[in-house]
Amino acid sequence: MRALAFALAALTGVTAGAMAQTASDEPNVERGRVETFGPKGRLFSAGPTGRFFLLSRQSFTAEHGAGYTGDFRIVTDGTMPAEWRLGYEIICNSVRAGYRSVQVIDPDKATRDTYPASGPRTGAAKDMQNLYWAACRSRFLRFR
């Protein structure tokens, strides 16, 4: 839809100033400074699924909430040690009740998995709730 609006604007000779007004439909998001936790990161969760390290976080505020985006890594032990680096987006506070969540972003697969910030703490949900507490509240290894 937006591509069609831009194509029509180019065909009709609309000025760049008028086109910039159409881009104001985007929500206003303010970002804070990037905070890093070293090249290996800071441990925020450990268990049978692996060890999870927070690498970076950057705060953001939008119209309806605030949170953090950044990167973390997972190190698994076993017969074949493996390491993954993933991104995340966490909504720490929201004017909407029950809207706190953790989204894990896998850039290689272009997927987003969403986990609740509260609820049963088992398996991956426990690790993602630990990510929520580490990024939002600076409390590492909250749920052991």
Protein Blocks (a to p, Z undefined) as FASTA:
>chain_A
ZZmmmmmmmmnopafklmmmmmmmpccddddddddebjnopafbdcfkbccddfbdcddd
dfkbccdddddddddedjbdcdddddddddfbdfbghiaccddddfklopacdddfbdcd
ehjllmmmmmmmmmmnopghkbZZ
